[in-house]
Amino acid sequence: MPTTPTPAAPRRRKPTIDGLQPRFCAQPAELLNRGLRTGDPTADAAVAELRSHGAAARRALTTGLESGLAALHDPPPAIAELLRESEGVTAGADPELLERGDTASLGIEPFWSRMAFALGSLVHTYSAPAIARVLAGTGKLTSTDTAARRLGETGLWRNNAILPGGLLRGAPGYTATVQVRLLHARVRAHALEGDWDTEEWGVPINQVDTVRTWLDFTIVPFRALQRLGIEIPAEEERDLYRYWHTIAALLGLSPGFYRDITDHTTASELLELVDATNAAPDTHARTLVEALLGALIHSPLGGAMAMPEPEMRRLLVGLTRVMQGEEVADGLGLERVDVAPFLPLLAMGNAGVRRWQRATPETRERAMAESVEHRRAEFANLPDTEYQAHAHTTEPRGNSVG
C-alpha cells in the first residue's frame, strides 16, 4: 500500500533538526511537517456548527459539557463528536490520578508557582514568532490591561485543570479545557478568513503550536524551577506527565506528540524538536512580553512586594533571564540584569522550604491543603473569561488562551 508523502514544511517554519534524534520519534521531520499543517478537525467542525446552528448548538454544548452527551436529545453531530471524544478521554484516564489532581504543580509554593507560570510558561509561549503573530494580531494582549486579563484567565484555566477532580466530566477544569480547545479553533478560523498565509506559517494554532503550549505547562516551568532549587521526585515527575496527557487529549493534541513523553528527559527532547520550527523572537513577541511584564508590575503581587517600579522590573527581568536563558532574553530585547550571584541563596532557601513542607506526612498534607485552598481562591473573582464567552457566542472575539 503506498505511503502518503511527507508534506513540505511552511517556508518560515522549516525545522532545523540536523543531529536531533529524539528517542520517542523515528521520523521527527514528518511529525513536525504534518503537525505544522494540521489544526484540530474535531474542534474546527464543532465551531463551524456553533456558527451555523446558533443558540441551539450553544445550549447543547453547555448542557453536554456540564451533564454529558447522554443528557442531550439529538444534538448537532459535530458537537456530539466533540463531547464523545472528550468524555472518552476522561473515562480512559486513571480515576485516582484525576481525583488527586496535578500534585506536582499543586506542591509548588504560590509565589514561585506564579513566577514560573508568568515568566516561564507565558514568556516561552510568546517568544515563538508564529504564536506571537496570532496573539498580537488579535489586539487583545498588547497593553498592560489586556495582558493582565490574559494572565488571570490563563491562570484560572490552569488552576481549575490541576485541582483535585478538576478534569472529571463536568468539573470546571474539564469544561474550561474543552472551551479553550474551541477558542483555539475560533481564532484559527478567524485568522484563516483574514490574510493568514499557510504556506509561510503553517496552519494557525496548529498541532506543533499546541504541543509547544502543552510543554509550556510541564517541562518549561519545572525546568525553570529547578534553577531556583525547586525539584520534584521521580514519582511526581511521572505523574505530572500522566496527568497532562489527559489535558493534551482534551486540547485536541494528536497522541503522536505526547503519548511517549513520560518525564523531563523526553519532554526536553520534544521541546528541542518543537523549538526547531521557530525563529528568534520578533517584534510581536517583544510587544507581548513587555505588556506581560507591565501587568505583573501593576498586579496585586507587585503591590504586595512594595518595591519601586524600576526595581520590580529589574527583579522580573532578572528572573526571566534565569528561566528563559540569555539568548531568548536578548532576543526579547530585555535589558541585562545579572542575578547569578543570588541564585545559590534563592536555591538554598527554596530547597529548605521544600524539605520542611515534606518533612512528615502531616506537614506534606497541610502544605497541599493550603495550596489547594489558595488555588481555589486565587482567581475566584475573575469576570467571565474569553474562552467561556466564546462558548456562548457565535462570533470570534479574538483572544487565545493556553
Secondary structure as UniProt FT lines:
FT   HELIX           11..13
FT   TURN            18..19
FT   TURN            23..24
FT   HELIX           28..36
FT   HELIX           41..53
FT   HELIX           55..67
FT   HELIX           69..71
FT   HELIX           77..91
FT   HELIX           95..100
FT   HELIX           103..106
FT   HELIX           110..115
FT   HELIX           116..122
FT   HELIX           123..126
FT   HELIX           129..137
FT   TURN            138..139
FT   HELIX           144..162
FT   TURN            164..167
FT   TURN            169..170
FT   HELIX           172..193
FT   TURN            194..195
FT   HELIX           198..201
FT   TURN            204..205
FT   HELIX           207..215
FT   TURN            216..218
FT   HELIX           219..226
FT   TURN            227..229
FT   HELIX           234..250
FT   TURN            251..252
FT   HELIX           255..258
FT   TURN            259..260
FT   HELIX           264..275
FT   TURN            276..277
FT   HELIX           283..297
FT   HELIX           300..305
FT   HELIX           309..324
FT   HELIX           326..331
FT   TURN            332..333
FT   HELIX           340..342
FT   HELIX           343..357
FT   HELIX           361..378
FT   TURN            379..381
FT   HELIX           386..390
FT   TURN            391..392
//
